[in-house]
Amino acid sequence: MADTGFDGWYVEEGIGEARALMTVGGQVLASKLQWPGEFFSGQLVEARLISKQAGKRRGTVTTDKGAQILVDHLPAQVTEGQTVTIAITRASIAEKGRHKLAQGRVVQSGSDEGEWLAGASKVPEFASGCWEDIWQAASTGVVEFAGGSLTFSVTPAMTLIDVDGEGAPRELALAAVPAIAKWLLLFDLGGNIGIDFPTLQAKADRRAVDDALEQALIDWPHERTAMNGFGFVQIVARFEGPSLLHRFATSRTGMCARYAMRLAERTTGAGVTLVTVHPALKAKINPAWLDELRRRTGREVRIESDPGLALEAPSAQVVSA
């Protein structure tokens, strides 16, 4: 992937999902993930207004496939039953115990669904390790940096980042800043984000961390509070859809099942593709994915389950027929 010399987004169209990585100078700086049928930010869709809040410019629309979208900026003349064009501003979000509908705004242009990450370069596959390293980190929610670690936890209210490690609190907090800036983009995080730094008693130390965060996040649109006396910083950024962390929190088996398909597609040789997974993944694998896997590899596929395997540790190999 780095050999092209192209700085920008690359898309790997996988089985059951499309994966994207943004590179600059051959270094991966950000990622995104989309599953088929999902709305994406910027997408234009035609939908029918089914309810409108009295005295307000908000309501609910439904597409011809039955998907509902919360909308705002409704023109006063638009009435229930009328078809309007919606620009998606946030994809639907699955949370534990509930599901948040997609959000959008009424626009005047004609319907054109466009393309996810329009202008990105499509590649047959990413270079080895580029996607795997990010995926594995998202699956655990823990990343290491020199002298410490970051633990990411998704809650309905916000994503929490806990900074832990050894050494003086000021040095630990400052060492964590570059890692935080890096993984916010690699996990595609947005919305409300809370960072729990070590408690810093001196105002000068807290200001030093605030200044470091400002520089590290200078190109990432967001709002941020100053560190309080307990070492807590809150960040608010645009939330366009589920991050990798959100998907693991609400659809871990779905993430792992798709990862198994990716491993299987990347195997080479003649014979039969043997995919070994945890029993929960075997039940999650869509038959259409197996058909696509056969088409892409030109091999038959056999799925076996092993309860001793972790969800996150499927395996794939080519065996004799």
Helices and strands as residue ranges (DSSP letters): G 2-4, E 8-13, E 18-24, E 27-34, E 44-52, E 59-62, E 68-72, E 83-90, E 93-95, E 98-100, E 102-107, E 121-123, H 130-140, E 142-145, E 148-154, E 159-165, H 169-186, E 191-196, H 203-216, E 223-224, E 232-237, H 244-250, H 252-265, E 272-277, H 279-284, H 287-297, E 300-305, E 315-319
